[in-house]
């Protein structure tokens, strides 16, 4: 099963008159989790596979030029951020599931 994550990052775009536009980059991605080495296959590190990048302002999608999308998702800076985000999301989902099943177990004991 493939899990997709959505990461939100504030973006500030300078305008020629000295002001700026504040928007939010919405990055939808999936994680390719690491694989240990096996016979004939080298180990693989975790990586991200970005599905889409949208620029949002006040609930509306703004046009996003390719160069800006590339800048926002620069592998040197975003890969670690997205992996950290996915790990926290996965950990929170696991905690939520444990809480849910713990409450169910308590109900069944009564």
N, C-alpha and C positions, 0 to 999 in steps of 0.2 A: 504494500500500500504506500502510495506516495503522499506525503504531507506537504502542503504548500503553506508558506509563512508570508505574512505581510509586515514589512518594516516601514516605519514612518520617520522621516528625517527632515528637520526644518531646512529650508533653502532661502538664502537672501540674495536677490539679484540686484546689482547696482544699476541705476538708471542714469542716463547722461546728465540730468539736472542735479545730481548729487544725492537724490533720494534713493530708496531701494524698495523692492517688492518682496514681501515675505510670503512664502508659499510652503507647501509640504511635498516632498518627494515620497511617493508611495511605491515601494519596491516589493514586488511579489516574486518569491523565489522558492526553490526546494533545496534540500541539502542531500548531497551524496555522502553518506556516513562512511567513516574509514573502514577499510578491510585489512585484516592481518595477512601477512605473507603466507602463502601455501605452496605446495609443491608446484613449481613451474610458474607461479604468479607472484610478482613482487607486492609488497604492502602498498596500499594507497591511502593517502591522507584525506581527511574530510575536505570537501569543496562545495561551493554553491553553484547553482544553475539558475541564473536570473531569467524569469519568464516575462516580466513586464516592468516598465518604469512609467509612472504617471506623475504629472505635476499638478497638484490640487491647490486651489485658492477659494476659500469660502464655499466649499462643496462643489465647485465647478472645475472641470479638467481644462488645463491650459495646454496650448500647443507646446510640444517639447521637441526642439531640434535634436537631431542625432548626436551632434557634438556635445550637447548638454547632458544627454542621457549617458554618453560615454564618460563624461567627467564625473557625474554623480556616482556611477557604478565602477569607478576605477578600481581594478583588482588589487592594487597596492594598498588601498585604504579601506575598501568596503568588505572584502572577503572576511577578515577577522571580525569586523563589526556584525556582519550577518550571521556568522557561525556562533558568536556569543549570544546574539538575539535568539537564534533557533534553540540553542542549548537551554536558555532560560525558559523559553516557551514550552519546551519538552518537559523540563523539570516541573514547571507549574502544572501542566496537564497531568503528570504522574502524581503529584501531590493531591490534586483535585480528585483524581480517580481513587486514590487511597482513602481520602476523607469520605467519599461517597460510599465505597464498599465497607468502610468501617461503620458508618451509620446504619447501613443495611444489616450488617452482622449484629449490631446492638438490637435492632428491631426484631430480628429472628430469635434472639435469646429470650425475649420477654414472653 
